[in-house]
Amino acid sequence: MKDMKSDSNSRSCNPMRPKTHILFVCLGNICRSPAAQGVMQSLVDERGLSHKFALDSCGFYGGHAGDLPDKRMRVHAVRRGYELTHRSRTIRPWDFDEADIIVAMDGHNYDDLMEAAPSPEAQKKIVMMTDFCRLHPGHDTVPDPYYEGAEGFELVLDLLEDACAGLLDAVCEGEV
Ligand code: 4NP
């Protein structure tokens, strides 16, 4: 896990900024990152923490901008109780200012984010989703399911449920 401890207390306890802004990032913003946003929204709602978090997602490729998540992703997600309504968008320069935590789904997303980040402070906000998995230690990426079958979408959701719970716990405990 990338060391963000030095920033963490100001982020989670600042009364002027009561919400922690988490931005999930993948390539197309139609499969993994909107699913991560939906899974995390469900978790914060369940825990009565929705007033403390602002969740969003985006991607680097704009070919699906404005679209709902991929139909297959929505079908697999809704079976687990997640309704995905986000509209795809590309990352914007000010996302690095607005977000407190920027979560990459895979190594390419991570490298692209590090390159696009305008400052070392912005780079410190970038973390890997799988670093927060507790039940899937063998996975260091949330794999792109776009050209995969049903099992690819199920694996994405398995990893995201594990990692979002880990990330939420880490934020609540002031570790991120
Ligand atoms: P995502 O999956 O990054 O998880 O949204 C993808 C969706 C679409 C494409 C690539 C990845 N695409 O190239 O169209």
Backbone and ligand atoms as CSV (ligand in chain L), in Angstrom:
chain,resi,resn,atom,element,x,y,z
A,1,MET,N,N,0.852,-1.187,0.000
A,1,MET,CA,C,0.000,0.000,0.000
A,1,MET,C,C,0.893,1.244,0.000
A,2,LYS,N,N,0.565,2.227,-0.840
A,2,LYS,CA,C,1.364,3.453,-0.873
A,2,LYS,C,C,1.164,4.202,0.447
A,3,ASP,N,N,2.253,4.815,0.943
A,3,ASP,CA,C,2.201,5.473,2.245
A,3,ASP,C,C,1.546,6.842,2.124
A,4,MET,N,N,0.345,6.972,2.666
A,4,MET,CA,C,-0.353,8.259,2.614
A,4,MET,C,C,-0.642,8.757,4.016
A,5,LYS,N,N,-0.014,8.102,4.991
A,5,LYS,CA,C,-0.390,8.352,6.380
A,5,LYS,C,C,-0.217,9.827,6.781
A,6,SER,N,N,0.830,10.456,6.266
A,6,SER,CA,C,1.100,11.818,6.709
A,6,SER,C,C,-0.040,12.771,6.348
A,7,ASP,N,N,-0.780,12.472,5.260
A,7,ASP,CA,C,-1.879,13.353,4.851
A,7,ASP,C,C,-3.203,12.964,5.500
A,8,SER,N,N,-3.257,11.780,6.088
A,8,SER,CA,C,-4.552,11.177,6.342
A,8,SER,C,C,-5.391,11.927,7.361
A,9,ASN,N,N,-4.772,12.397,8.448
A,9,ASN,CA,C,-5.605,12.994,9.470
A,9,ASN,C,C,-6.240,14.282,8.998
A,10,SER,N,N,-5.485,15.109,8.255
A,10,SER,CA,C,-6.065,16.347,7.765
A,10,SER,C,C,-7.219,16.039,6.831
A,11,ARG,N,N,-7.106,14.951,6.064
A,11,ARG,CA,C,-8.165,14.636,5.119
A,11,ARG,C,C,-9.428,14.161,5.828
A,12,SER,N,N,-9.304,13.242,6.770
A,12,SER,CA,C,-10.514,12.652,7.327
A,12,SER,C,C,-11.122,13.482,8.452
A,13,CYS,N,N,-10.361,14.399,9.041
A,13,CYS,CA,C,-10.884,15.124,10.203
A,13,CYS,C,C,-11.053,16.617,9.968
A,14,ASN,N,N,-10.820,17.102,8.774
A,14,ASN,CA,C,-10.914,18.536,8.512
A,14,ASN,C,C,-12.373,18.966,8.501
A,15,PRO,N,N,-12.812,19.804,9.498
A,15,PRO,CA,C,-14.228,20.178,9.575
A,15,PRO,C,C,-14.667,21.039,8.397
A,16,MET,N,N,-13.697,21.708,7.720
A,16,MET,CA,C,-14.048,22.530,6.564
A,16,MET,C,C,-14.285,21.664,5.321
A,17,ARG,N,N,-13.861,20.439,5.391
A,17,ARG,CA,C,-14.013,19.558,4.240
A,17,ARG,C,C,-14.517,18.218,4.769
A,18,PRO,N,N,-15.821,18.201,5.120
A,18,PRO,CA,C,-16.323,17.039,5.846
A,18,PRO,C,C,-16.424,15.770,5.028
A,19,LYS,N,N,-16.379,15.887,3.704
A,19,LYS,CA,C,-16.506,14.671,2.885
A,19,LYS,C,C,-15.148,14.253,2.337
A,20,THR,N,N,-14.909,12.968,2.371
A,20,THR,CA,C,-13.747,12.416,1.697
A,20,THR,C,C,-14.152,12.097,0.259
A,21,HIS,N,N,-13.434,12.677,-0.688
A,21,HIS,CA,C,-13.747,12.494,-2.110
A,21,HIS,C,C,-12.873,11.369,-2.665
A,22,ILE,N,N,-13.533,10.326,-3.127
A,22,ILE,CA,C,-12.793,9.194,-3.707
A,22,ILE,C,C,-13.141,9.102,-5.184
A,23,LEU,N,N,-12.123,9.051,-6.014
A,23,LEU,CA,C,-12.300,8.946,-7.467
A,23,LEU,C,C,-11.724,7.614,-7.939
A,24,PHE,N,N,-12.567,6.781,-8.526
A,24,PHE,CA,C,-12.136,5.486,-9.059
A,24,PHE,C,C,-11.843,5.649,-10.556
A,25,VAL,N,N,-10.720,5.077,-10.985
A,25,VAL,CA,C,-10.265,5.317,-12.361
A,25,VAL,C,C,-9.916,4.008,-13.069
A,26,CYS,N,N,-10.451,3.855,-14.302
A,26,CYS,CA,C,-10.029,2.737,-15.158
A,26,CYS,C,C,-9.815,3.283,-16.561
A,27,LEU,N,N,-9.928,2.445,-17.567
A,27,LEU,CA,C,-9.677,2.919,-18.936
A,27,LEU,C,C,-10.942,3.531,-19.551
A,28,GLY,N,N,-12.000,2.714,-19.674
A,28,GLY,CA,C,-13.189,3.170,-20.392
A,28,GLY,C,C,-14.258,3.810,-19.530
A,29,ASN,N,N,-14.135,3.636,-18.211
A,29,ASN,CA,C,-15.150,4.126,-17.263
A,29,ASN,C,C,-16.543,3.583,-17.585
A,30,ILE,N,N,-16.572,2.338,-18.080
A,30,ILE,CA,C,-17.874,1.688,-18.270
A,30,ILE,C,C,-17.941,0.317,-17.590
A,31,CYS,N,N,-16.815,-0.195,-17.091
A,31,CYS,CA,C,-16.856,-1.501,-16.413
A,31,CYS,C,C,-16.352,-1.390,-14.976
A,32,ARG,N,N,-15.027,-1.342,-14.818
A,32,ARG,CA,C,-14.469,-1.484,-13.468
A,32,ARG,C,C,-14.709,-0.284,-12.555
A,33,SER,N,N,-14.388,0.918,-13.031
A,33,SER,CA,C,-14.484,2.064,-12.104
A,33,SER,C,C,-15.924,2.444,-11.741
A,34,PRO,N,N,-16.893,2.388,-12.671
A,34,PRO,CA,C,-18.264,2.650,-12.208
A,34,PRO,C,C,-18.782,1.548,-11.291
A,35,ALA,N,N,-18.288,0.313,-11.503
A,35,ALA,CA,C,-18.677,-0.769,-10.585
A,35,ALA,C,C,-18.077,-0.515,-9.205
A,36,ALA,N,N,-16.820,-0.068,-9.172
A,36,ALA,CA,C,-16.188,0.255,-7.881
A,36,ALA,C,C,-16.969,1.363,-7.174
A,37,GLN,N,N,-17.370,2.365,-7.929
A,37,GLN,CA,C,-18.153,3.470,-7.353
A,37,GLN,C,C,-19.461,2.938,-6.775
A,38,GLY,N,N,-20.128,2.043,-7.508
A,38,GLY,CA,C,-21.405,1.486,-7.046
A,38,GLY,C,C,-21.246,0.605,-5.814
A,39,VAL,N,N,-20.197,-0.209,-5.816
A,39,VAL,CA,C,-19.953,-1.081,-4.658
A,39,VAL,C,C,-19.640,-0.227,-3.427
A,40,MET,N,N,-18.798,0.788,-3.613
A,40,MET,CA,C,-18.432,1.635,-2.461
A,40,MET,C,C,-19.628,2.444,-1.982
A,41,GLN,N,N,-20.451,2.931,-2.911
A,41,GLN,CA,C,-21.644,3.689,-2.505
A,41,GLN,C,C,-22.552,2.819,-1.646
A,42,SER,N,N,-22.713,1.570,-2.058
A,42,SER,CA,C,-23.548,0.646,-1.298
A,42,SER,C,C,-22.984,0.427,0.104
A,43,LEU,N,N,-21.666,0.283,0.196
A,43,LEU,CA,C,-21.028,0.079,1.508
A,43,LEU,C,C,-21.200,1.300,2.409
A,44,VAL,N,N,-20.961,2.501,1.867
A,44,VAL,CA,C,-21.084,3.695,2.724
A,44,VAL,C,C,-22.546,3.913,3.122
A,45,ASP,N,N,-23.469,3.592,2.226
A,45,ASP,CA,C,-24.890,3.705,2.577
A,45,ASP,C,C,-25.242,2.727,3.708
A,46,GLU,N,N,-24.795,1.483,3.556
A,46,GLU,CA,C,-25.052,0.450,4.572
A,46,GLU,C,C,-24.539,0.863,5.942
A,47,ARG,N,N,-23.392,1.523,5.959
A,47,ARG,CA,C,-22.766,1.908,7.229
A,47,ARG,C,C,-23.218,3.279,7.717
A,48,GLY,N,N,-24.180,3.892,7.002
A,48,GLY,CA,C,-24.681,5.213,7.411
A,48,GLY,C,C,-23.645,6.312,7.259
A,49,LEU,N,N,-22.756,6.169,6.287
A,49,LEU,CA,C,-21.650,7.115,6.125
A,49,LEU,C,C,-21.776,7.953,4.852
A,50,SER,N,N,-22.956,7.958,4.238
A,50,SER,CA,C,-23.046,8.623,2.926
A,50,SER,C,C,-22.781,10.126,3.024
A,51,HIS,N,N,-23.030,10.724,4.204
A,51,HIS,CA,C,-22.758,12.161,4.367
A,51,HIS,C,C,-21.263,12.448,4.446
A,52,LYS,N,N,-20.449,11.417,4.609
A,52,LYS,CA,C,-19.006,11.619,4.776
A,52,LYS,C,C,-18.197,11.334,3.523
A,53,PHE,N,N,-18.857,10.845,2.478
A,53,PHE,CA,C,-18.122,10.471,1.272
A,53,PHE,C,C,-18.778,11.036,0.023
A,54,ALA,N,N,-17.939,11.486,-0.909
A,54,ALA,CA,C,-18.380,11.838,-2.260
A,54,ALA,C,C,-17.616,10.923,-3.209
A,55,LEU,N,N,-18.360,10.130,-3.973
A,55,LEU,CA,C,-17.744,9.112,-4.828
A,55,LEU,C,C,-17.965,9.451,-6.291
A,56,ASP,N,N,-16.952,9.182,-7.101
A,56,ASP,CA,C,-17.050,9.464,-8.526
A,56,ASP,C,C,-16.127,8.483,-9.248
A,57,SER,N,N,-16.235,8.444,-10.563
A,57,SER,CA,C,-15.328,7.602,-11.345
A,57,SER,C,C,-15.118,8.235,-12.709
A,58,CYS,N,N,-14.041,7.820,-13.360
A,58,CYS,CA,C,-13.725,8.335,-14.696
A,58,CYS,C,C,-12.731,7.393,-15.355
A,59,GLY,N,N,-12.421,7.696,-16.624
A,59,GLY,CA,C,-11.478,6.860,-17.355
A,59,GLY,C,C,-10.550,7.712,-18.197
A,60,PHE,N,N,-9.641,7.051,-18.888
A,60,PHE,CA,C,-8.700,7.761,-19.764
A,60,PHE,C,C,-9.160,7.750,-21.215
A,61,TYR,N,N,-9.963,6.748,-21.597
A,61,TYR,CA,C,-10.418,6.635,-22.986
A,61,TYR,C,C,-11.836,7.213,-23.085
A,62,GLY,N,N,-12.033,8.152,-24.016
A,62,GLY,CA,C,-13.309,8.863,-24.089
A,62,GLY,C,C,-14.328,8.273,-25.045
A,63,GLY,N,N,-14.047,7.097,-25.591
A,63,GLY,CA,C,-14.943,6.525,-26.605
A,63,GLY,C,C,-16.338,6.184,-26.107
A,64,HIS,N,N,-16.519,6.088,-24.808
A,64,HIS,CA,C,-17.843,5.765,-24.251
A,64,HIS,C,C,-18.400,6.929,-23.429
A,65,ALA,N,N,-17.846,8.113,-23.609
A,65,ALA,CA,C,-18.272,9.261,-22.794
A,65,ALA,C,C,-19.781,9.459,-22.887
A,66,GLY,N,N,-20.401,9.640,-21.748
A,66,GLY,CA,C,-21.847,9.845,-21.677
A,66,GLY,C,C,-22.649,8.566,-21.550
A,67,ASP,N,N,-21.996,7.431,-21.762
A,67,ASP,CA,C,-22.717,6.147,-21.715
A,67,ASP,C,C,-22.906,5.648,-20.280
A,68,LEU,N,N,-23.969,4.880,-20.096
A,68,LEU,CA,C,-24.113,4.098,-18.867
A,68,LEU,C,C,-23.039,3.006,-18.861
A,69,PRO,N,N,-22.780,2.404,-17.707
A,69,PRO,CA,C,-21.857,1.263,-17.697
A,69,PRO,C,C,-22.286,0.175,-18.684
A,70,ASP,N,N,-21.294,-0.573,-19.142
A,70,ASP,CA,C,-21.512,-1.696,-20.045
A,70,ASP,C,C,-22.658,-2.572,-19.522
A,71,LYS,N,N,-23.522,-2.974,-20.436
A,71,LYS,CA,C,-24.717,-3.749,-20.055
A,71,LYS,C,C,-24.343,-4.999,-19.245
A,72,ARG,N,N,-23.269,-5.686,-19.666
A,72,ARG,CA,C,-22.856,-6.906,-18.945
A,72,ARG,C,C,-22.463,-6.563,-17.505
A,73,MET,N,N,-21.752,-5.451,-17.346
A,73,MET,CA,C,-21.353,-5.043,-15.992
A,73,MET,C,C,-22.590,-4.737,-15.157
A,74,ARG,N,N,-23.562,-4.063,-15.770
A,74,ARG,CA,C,-24.781,-3.723,-15.023
A,74,ARG,C,C,-25.569,-4.972,-14.633
A,75,VAL,N,N,-25.610,-5.948,-15.559
A,75,VAL,CA,C,-26.366,-7.177,-15.272
A,75,VAL,C,C,-25.720,-7.944,-14.116
A,76,HIS,N,N,-24.396,-8.085,-14.171
A,76,HIS,CA,C,-23.721,-8.818,-13.090
A,76,HIS,C,C,-23.825,-8.051,-11.774
A,77,ALA,N,N,-23.716,-6.721,-11.853
A,77,ALA,CA,C,-23.767,-5.916,-10.621
A,77,ALA,C,C,-25.147,-5.964,-9.981
A,78,VAL,N,N,-26.189,-5.877,-10.788
A,78,VAL,CA,C,-27.535,-5.794,-10.207
A,78,VAL,C,C,-27.912,-7.115,-9.526
A,79,ARG,N,N,-27.333,-8.218,-9.993
A,79,ARG,CA,C,-27.566,-9.512,-9.321
A,79,ARG,C,C,-27.037,-9.506,-7.894
A,80,ARG,N,N,-26.052,-8.647,-7.645
A,80,ARG,CA,C,-25.508,-8.529,-6.282
A,80,ARG,C,C,-26.094,-7.321,-5.545
A,81,GLY,N,N,-27.046,-6.650,-6.184
A,81,GLY,CA,C,-27.721,-5.543,-5.499
A,81,GLY,C,C,-27.165,-4.167,-5.804
A,82,TYR,N,N,-26.302,-4.049,-6.822
A,82,TYR,CA,C,-25.725,-2.740,-7.166
A,82,TYR,C,C,-26.338,-2.232,-8.458
A,83,GLU,N,N,-26.976,-1.071,-8.385
A,83,GLU,CA,C,-27.507,-0.447,-9.597
A,83,GLU,C,C,-26.502,0.603,-10.053
A,84,LEU,N,N,-25.957,0.429,-11.238
A,84,LEU,CA,C,-24.892,1.314,-11.730
A,84,LEU,C,C,-25.484,2.345,-12.683
A,85,THR,N,N,-25.474,3.607,-12.269
A,85,THR,CA,C,-26.126,4.670,-13.050
A,85,THR,C,C,-25.157,5.761,-13.499
A,86,HIS,N,N,-23.884,5.590,-13.175
A,86,HIS,CA,C,-22.888,6.599,-13.551
A,86,HIS,C,C,-22.812,6.720,-15.077
A,87,ARG,N,N,-22.520,7.935,-15.549
A,87,ARG,CA,C,-22.293,8.168,-16.979
A,87,ARG,C,C,-20.799,8.354,-17.216
A,88,SER,N,N,-20.283,7.628,-18.177
A,88,SER,CA,C,-18.841,7.624,-18.431
A,88,SER,C,C,-18.309,9.030,-18.751
A,89,ARG,N,N,-17.140,9.302,-18.216
A,89,ARG,CA,C,-16.459,10.564,-18.531
A,89,ARG,C,C,-14.955,10.343,-18.459
A,90,THR,N,N,-14.217,11.225,-19.123
A,90,THR,CA,C,-12.756,11.154,-19.037
A,90,THR,C,C,-12.266,11.996,-17.862
A,91,ILE,N,N,-11.045,11.697,-17.473
A,91,ILE,CA,C,-10.442,12.431,-16.355
A,91,ILE,C,C,-10.191,13.884,-16.766
A,92,ARG,N,N,-10.317,14.797,-15.769
A,92,ARG,CA,C,-10.116,16.228,-16.024
A,92,ARG,C,C,-8.974,16.713,-15.140
A,93,PRO,N,N,-8.300,17.777,-15.537
A,93,PRO,CA,C,-7.156,18.245,-14.733
A,93,PRO,C,C,-7.532,18.533,-13.281
A,94,TRP,N,N,-8.714,19.083,-13.063
A,94,TRP,CA,C,-9.081,19.467,-11.699
A,94,TRP,C,C,-9.517,18.275,-10.837
A,95,ASP,N,N,-9.658,17.095,-11.452
A,95,ASP,CA,C,-9.940,15.909,-10.628
A,95,ASP,C,C,-8.837,15.691,-9.594
A,96,PHE,N,N,-7.616,16.065,-9.964
A,96,PHE,CA,C,-6.499,15.848,-9.040
A,96,PHE,C,C,-6.579,16.781,-7.827
A,97,ASP,N,N,-7.267,17.914,-7.986
A,97,ASP,CA,C,-7.480,18.821,-6.848
A,97,ASP,C,C,-8.681,18.376,-6.021
A,98,GLU,N,N,-9.756,18.018,-6.717
A,98,GLU,CA,C,-11.015,17.721,-6.019
A,98,GLU,C,C,-10.951,16.418,-5.231
A,99,ALA,N,N,-10.252,15.431,-5.756
A,99,ALA,CA,C,-10.229,14.119,-5.095
A,99,ALA,C,C,-9.240,14.111,-3.940
A,100,ASP,N,N,-9.595,13.374,-2.912
A,100,ASP,CA,C,-8.658,13.116,-1.814
A,100,ASP,C,C,-7.896,11.823,-2.062
A,101,ILE,N,N,-8.592,10.860,-2.644
A,101,ILE,CA,C,-8.002,9.548,-2.917
A,101,ILE,C,C,-8.373,9.178,-4.355
A,102,ILE,N,N,-7.383,8.796,-5.133
A,102,ILE,CA,C,-7.599,8.441,-6.534
A,102,ILE,C,C,-7.184,6.979,-6.684
A,103,VAL,N,N,-8.145,6.135,-7.088
A,103,VAL,CA,C,-7.940,4.697,-7.019
A,103,VAL,C,C,-7.831,4.094,-8.416
A,104,ALA,N,N,-6.655,3.554,-8.724
A,104,ALA,CA,C,-6.404,2.941,-10.033
A,104,ALA,C,C,-6.787,1.465,-10.014
A,105,MET,N,N,-7.378,1.010,-11.115
A,105,MET,CA,C,-7.790,-0.395,-11.193
A,105,MET,C,C,-6.652,-1.313,-11.620
A,106,ASP,N,N,-5.745,-0.807,-12.452
A,106,ASP,CA,C,-4.623,-1.654,-12.872
A,106,ASP,C,C,-3.358,-0.815,-13.015
A,107,GLY,N,N,-2.268,-1.485,-13.339
A,107,GLY,CA,C,-0.979,-0.810,-13.410
A,107,GLY,C,C,-0.917,0.255,-14.494
A,108,HIS,N,N,-1.621,0.009,-15.611
A,108,HIS,CA,C,-1.641,1.033,-16.673
A,108,HIS,C,C,-2.341,2.295,-16.173
A,109,ASN,N,N,-3.470,2.119,-15.519
A,109,ASN,CA,C,-4.201,3.267,-14.972
A,109,ASN,C,C,-3.302,4.000,-13.973
A,110,TYR,N,N,-2.611,3.232,-13.148
A,110,TYR,CA,C,-1.736,3.833,-12.133
A,110,TYR,C,C,-0.639,4.667,-12.799
A,111,ASP,N,N,0.012,4.082,-13.810
A,111,ASP,CA,C,1.094,4.811,-14.498
A,111,ASP,C,C,0.547,6.048,-15.207
A,112,ASP,N,N,-0.615,5.908,-15.850
A,112,ASP,CA,C,-1.210,7.061,-16.544
A,112,ASP,C,C,-1.572,8.170,-15.558
A,113,LEU,N,N,-2.087,7.770,-14.399
A,113,LEU,CA,C,-2.433,8.761,-13.381
A,113,LEU,C,C,-1.193,9.468,-12.854
A,114,MET,N,N,-0.141,8.692,-12.596
A,114,MET,CA,C,1.089,9.298,-12.081
A,114,MET,C,C,1.656,10.291,-13.087
A,115,GLU,N,N,1.516,9.955,-14.371
A,115,GLU,CA,C,2.025,10.857,-15.408
A,115,GLU,C,C,1.148,12.117,-15.525
A,116,ALA,N,N,-0.156,11.937,-15.381
A,116,ALA,CA,C,-1.077,13.069,-15.545
A,116,ALA,C,C,-1.132,13.961,-14.306
A,117,ALA,N,N,-0.726,13.442,-13.163
A,117,ALA,CA,C,-0.813,14.221,-11.914
A,117,ALA,C,C,0.026,15.491,-12.038
A,118,PRO,N,N,-0.535,16.643,-11.644
A,118,PRO,CA,C,0.166,17.909,-11.845
A,118,PRO,C,C,1.247,18.203,-10.811
A,119,SER,N,N,1.319,17.419,-9.742
A,119,SER,CA,C,2.268,17.749,-8.665
A,119,SER,C,C,2.574,16.492,-7.861
A,120,PRO,N,N,3.649,16.514,-7.095
A,120,PRO,CA,C,3.934,15.388,-6.196
A,120,PRO,C,C,2.818,15.182,-5.174
A,121,GLU,N,N,2.169,16.268,-4.743
A,121,GLU,CA,C,1.054,16.146,-3.781
A,121,GLU,C,C,-0.089,15.367,-4.423
A,122,ALA,N,N,-0.356,15.670,-5.684
A,122,ALA,CA,C,-1.416,14.944,-6.390
A,122,ALA,C,C,-1.029,13.485,-6.561
A,123,GLN,N,N,0.227,13.220,-6.840
A,123,GLN,CA,C,0.672,11.825,-7.011
A,123,GLN,C,C,0.465,11.025,-5.731
A,124,LYS,N,N,0.610,11.691,-4.587
A,124,LYS,CA,C,0.459,10.973,-3.303
A,124,LYS,C,C,-0.963,10.489,-3.075
A,125,LYS,N,N,-1.911,11.046,-3.810
A,125,LYS,CA,C,-3.312,10.626,-3.660
A,125,LYS,C,C,-3.613,9.318,-4.387
A,126,ILE,N,N,-2.716,8.887,-5.257
A,126,ILE,CA,C,-2.999,7.756,-6.147
A,126,ILE,C,C,-2.654,6.436,-5.460
A,127,VAL,N,N,-3.621,5.534,-5.442
A,127,VAL,CA,C,-3.430,4.213,-4.835
A,127,VAL,C,C,-3.955,3.139,-5.787
A,128,MET,N,N,-3.541,1.905,-5.521
A,128,MET,CA,C,-4.032,0.761,-6.305
A,128,MET,C,C,-5.204,0.104,-5.575
A,129,MET,N,N,-6.273,-0.147,-6.296
A,129,MET,CA,C,-7.457,-0.785,-5.698
A,129,MET,C,C,-7.098,-2.094,-4.997
A,130,THR,N,N,-6.308,-2.924,-5.654
A,130,THR,CA,C,-6.036,-4.252,-5.090
A,130,THR,C,C,-5.157,-4.198,-3.840
A,131,ASP,N,N,-4.521,-3.059,-3.574
A,131,ASP,CA,C,-3.744,-2.955,-2.330
A,131,ASP,C,C,-4.649,-3.043,-1.102
A,132,PHE,N,N,-5.947,-2.885,-1.294
A,132,PHE,CA,C,-6.879,-2.921,-0.164
A,132,PHE,C,C,-7.627,-4.239,-0.059
A,133,CYS,N,N,-7.308,-5.196,-0.964
A,133,CYS,CA,C,-7.923,-6.528,-0.876
A,133,CYS,C,C,-7.377,-7.270,0.341
A,134,ARG,N,N,-8.269,-7.956,1.037
A,134,ARG,CA,C,-7.841,-8.775,2.169
A,134,ARG,C,C,-8.098,-10.253,1.909
A,135,LEU,N,N,-9.028,-10.543,1.004
A,135,LEU,CA,C,-9.411,-11.930,0.737
A,135,LEU,C,C,-8.813,-12.455,-0.568
A,136,HIS,N,N,-8.171,-11.592,-1.347
A,136,HIS,CA,C,-7.611,-11.972,-2.647
A,136,HIS,C,C,-6.154,-11.539,-2.722
A,137,PRO,N,N,-5.304,-12.100,-1.874
A,137,PRO,CA,C,-3.919,-11.620,-1.809
A,137,PRO,C,C,-3.130,-11.871,-3.091
A,138,GLY,N,N,-3.557,-12.805,-3.920
A,138,GLY,CA,C,-2.805,-13.111,-5.134
A,138,GLY,C,C,-3.068,-12.156,-6.287
A,139,HIS,N,N,-3.947,-11.203,-6.094
A,139,HIS,CA,C,-4.328,-10.317,-7.201
A,139,HIS,C,C,-3.708,-8.936,-7.022
A,140,ASP,N,N,-2.971,-8.484,-8.031
A,140,ASP,CA,C,-2.410,-7.134,-7.958
A,140,ASP,C,C,-3.019,-6.209,-9.007
A,141,THR,N,N,-4.139,-6.645,-9.592
A,141,THR,CA,C,-4.830,-5.815,-10.569
A,141,THR,C,C,-6.302,-6.207,-10.597
A,142,VAL,N,N,-7.154,-5.218,-10.922
A,142,VAL,CA,C,-8.549,-5.544,-11.246
A,142,VAL,C,C,-8.572,-5.668,-12.770
A,143,PRO,N,N,-8.625,-6.892,-13.295
A,143,PRO,CA,C,-8.425,-7.069,-14.736
A,143,PRO,C,C,-9.580,-6.537,-15.567
A,144,ASP,N,N,-9.227,-5.967,-16.713
A,144,ASP,CA,C,-10.223,-5.421,-17.642
A,144,ASP,C,C,-11.117,-6.563,-18.139
A,145,PRO,N,N,-12.425,-6.489,-17.878
A,145,PRO,CA,C,-13.311,-7.595,-18.273
A,145,PRO,C,C,-13.898,-7.424,-19.672
A,146,TYR,N,N,-13.558,-6.326,-20.348
A,146,TYR,CA,C,-14.296,-5.932,-21.560
A,146,TYR,C,C,-14.326,-7.036,-22.607
A,147,TYR,N,N,-13.205,-7.761,-22.779
A,147,TYR,CA,C,-13.156,-8.819,-23.790
A,147,TYR,C,C,-13.259,-10.201,-23.146
A,148,GLU,N,N,-13.756,-10.240,-21.921
A,148,GLU,CA,C,-13.886,-11.509,-21.182
A,148,GLU,C,C,-15.333,-11.951,-21.137
A,149,GLY,N,N,-15.524,-13.154,-20.620
A,149,GLY,CA,C,-16.870,-13.679,-20.437
A,149,GLY,C,C,-17.409,-13.326,-19.066
A,150,ALA,N,N,-18.483,-14.027,-18.706
A,150,ALA,CA,C,-19.172,-13.751,-17.439
A,150,ALA,C,C,-18.229,-13.840,-16.242
A,151,GLU,N,N,-17.301,-14.815,-16.294
A,151,GLU,CA,C,-16.412,-15.002,-15.146
A,151,GLU,C,C,-15.515,-13.787,-14.931
A,152,GLY,N,N,-15.190,-13.063,-16.008
A,152,GLY,CA,C,-14.389,-11.842,-15.882
A,152,GLY,C,C,-15.124,-10.765,-15.104
A,153,PHE,N,N,-16.412,-10.641,-15.363
A,153,PHE,CA,C,-17.211,-9.628,-14.652
A,153,PHE,C,C,-17.431,-10.042,-13.196
A,154,GLU,N,N,-17.600,-11.341,-12.974
A,154,GLU,CA,C,-17.752,-11.824,-11.593
A,154,GLU,C,C,-16.472,-11.600,-10.793
A,155,LEU,N,N,-15.319,-11.856,-11.437
A,155,LEU,CA,C,-14.042,-11.629,-10.742
A,155,LEU,C,C,-13.882,-10.150,-10.388
A,156,VAL,N,N,-14.231,-9.264,-11.317
A,156,VAL,CA,C,-14.164,-7.821,-11.027
A,156,VAL,C,C,-14.978,-7.508,-9.778
A,157,LEU,N,N,-16.195,-8.023,-9.704
A,157,LEU,CA,C,-17.047,-7.711,-8.550
A,157,LEU,C,C,-16.510,-8.336,-7.266
A,158,ASP,N,N,-15.982,-9.565,-7.364
A,158,ASP,CA,C,-15.373,-10.189,-6.171
A,158,ASP,C,C,-14.239,-9.316,-5.640
A,159,LEU,N,N,-13.364,-8.878,-6.543
A,159,LEU,CA,C,-12.217,-8.061,-6.124
A,159,LEU,C,C,-12.674,-6.711,-5.579
A,160,LEU,N,N,-13.654,-6.111,-6.241
A,160,LEU,CA,C,-14.104,-4.783,-5.807
A,160,LEU,C,C,-14.800,-4.837,-4.450
A,161,GLU,N,N,-15.586,-5.875,-4.211
A,161,GLU,CA,C,-16.250,-5.972,-2.900
A,161,GLU,C,C,-15.219,-6.093,-1.788
A,162,ASP,N,N,-14.200,-6.895,-2.025
A,162,ASP,CA,C,-13.125,-7.079,-1.051
A,162,ASP,C,C,-12.346,-5.767,-0.871
A,163,ALA,N,N,-11.920,-5.176,-1.978
A,163,ALA,CA,C,-11.055,-3.991,-1.914
A,163,ALA,C,C,-11.798,-2.766,-1.381
A,164,CYS,N,N,-13.059,-2.590,-1.759
A,164,CYS,CA,C,-13.804,-1.416,-1.268
A,164,CYS,C,C,-14.000,-1.510,0.237
A,165,ALA,N,N,-14.275,-2.701,0.750
A,165,ALA,CA,C,-14.408,-2.857,2.209
A,165,ALA,C,C,-13.085,-2.526,2.885
A,166,GLY,N,N,-11.987,-3.001,2.296
A,166,GLY,CA,C,-10.665,-2.709,2.858
A,166,GLY,C,C,-10.335,-1.227,2.805
A,167,LEU,N,N,-10.657,-0.598,1.686
A,167,LEU,CA,C,-10.382,0.842,1.550
A,167,LEU,C,C,-11.224,1.653,2.530
A,168,LEU,N,N,-12.504,1.301,2.644
A,168,LEU,CA,C,-13.375,2.050,3.563
A,168,LEU,C,C,-12.882,1.907,5.002
A,169,ASP,N,N,-12.506,0.712,5.389
A,169,ASP,CA,C,-11.962,0.513,6.733
A,169,ASP,C,C,-10.683,1.331,6.924
A,170,ALA,N,N,-9.832,1.332,5.913
A,170,ALA,CA,C,-8.568,2.070,6.008
A,170,ALA,C,C,-8.823,3.569,6.166
A,171,VAL,N,N,-9.781,4.098,5.415
A,171,VAL,CA,C,-10.099,5.531,5.528
A,171,VAL,C,C,-10.680,5.814,6.908
A,172,CYS,N,N,-11.606,4.980,7.352
A,172,CYS,CA,C,-12.251,5.216,8.653
A,172,CYS,C,C,-11.248,5.114,9.801
A,173,GLU,N,N,-10.238,4.304,9.620
A,173,GLU,CA,C,-9.217,4.152,10.676
A,173,GLU,C,C,-8.079,5.157,10.525
A,174,GLY,N,N,-8.213,6.079,9.538
A,174,GLY,CA,C,-7.195,7.105,9.350
A,174,GLY,C,C,-5.904,6.609,8.749
A,175,GLU,N,N,-5.969,5.434,8.109
A,175,GLU,CA,C,-4.740,4.876,7.518
A,175,GLU,C,C,-4.499,5.400,6.108
A,176,VAL,N,N,-5.509,5.951,5.501
A,176,VAL,CA,C,-5.370,6.487,4.148
A,176,VAL,C,C,-5.824,7.932,4.148
L,1,4NP,P1,P,-13.073,-0.438,-18.190
L,1,4NP,O1,O,-13.189,-1.474,-19.427
L,1,4NP,O2,O,-11.739,0.257,-18.338
L,1,4NP,O3,O,-13.134,-1.324,-17.009
L,1,4NP,O4,O,-14.247,0.501,-18.344
L,1,4NP,C1,C,-13.054,-1.061,-20.753
L,1,4NP,C2,C,-14.169,-0.671,-21.463
L,1,4NP,C3,C,-14.055,-0.283,-22.794
L,1,4NP,C4,C,-12.823,-0.314,-23.393
L,1,4NP,C5,C,-11.713,-0.687,-22.685
L,1,4NP,C6,C,-11.831,-1.073,-21.363
L,1,4NP,N1,N,-12.694,0.067,-24.756
L,1,4NP,O5,O,-11.596,0.058,-25.286
L,1,4NP,O6,O,-13.702,0.406,-25.393
